[in-house]
Amino acid sequence: MPDEVFLLDDREVVITRSWQVHCDGDGILGHPREFITLEPRGEAVCKYCGRRFLHVSTPAAEEARRSVQPVAPPLASAGGR
């Protein structure tokens, strides 16, 4: 299953199956690539841009799916973003 991206409170939320992800801020300016390991509770936040990562197994991921609409089609990346 590819990653899912949602917008919640003006911040991107990425729901992923991976426990290790990376974030580079996307876009032209972006930021340095940060490699992130999700915490045991299945969540992490990028220190540069605030993008939130949730593991699919967390209740927070289900809540995000119910609360918001996707902002992009699922991403086809195997290692997160």
BELFEN-V314992 format. One record per residue. N is the residue number from 1. PSI is psi in whole degrees, -180 to 180 (999 if undefined). D_FIRST is the distance of its C-alpha to the first C-alpha in whole Angstrom. Layout:
N;PSI;D_FIRST + N;PSI;D_FIRST
//
This chain:
1;127;0 + 2;163;4 + 3;150;7 + 4;140;9 + 5;130;13 + 6;160;15 + 7;121;19 + 8;120;21 + 9;45;25 + 10;19;25 + 11;144;22 + 12;139;19 + 13;125;16 + 14;123;13 + 15;124;10 + 16;156;8 + 17;-12;7 + 18;144;10 + 19;-11;14 + 20;124;15 + 21;173;15 + 22;156;17 + 23;134;19 + 24;11;21 + 25;-8;22 + 26;-179;21 + 27;180;24 + 28;-45;27 + 29;-45;28 + 30;-151;25 + 31;171;26 + 32;144;26 + 33;127;23 + 34;127;22 + 35;129;20 + 36;134;19 + 37;125;19 + 38;143;18 + 39;165;21 + 40;-28;21 + 41;-1;20 + 42;27;17 + 43;154;18 + 44;157;19 + 45;135;21 + 46;129;22 + 47;-17;26 + 48;-49;26 + 49;-8;24 + 50;5;23 + 51;132;20 + 52;134;18 + 53;132;15 + 54;134;14 + 55;145;12 + 56;-22;10 + 57;-6;13 + 58;148;15 + 59;-31;18 + 60;-32;18 + 61;-44;14 + 62;-40;15 + 63;-42;18 + 64;-42;17 + 65;-38;15 + 66;-30;18 + 67;-27;20 + 68;168;19 + 69;148;18 + 70;145;15 + 71;-11;17 + 72;156;15 + 73;159;12 + 74;140;8 + 75;142;9 + 76;44;8 + 77;136;9 + 78;-27;9 + 79;27;11 + 80;-155;11 + 81;999;14
//
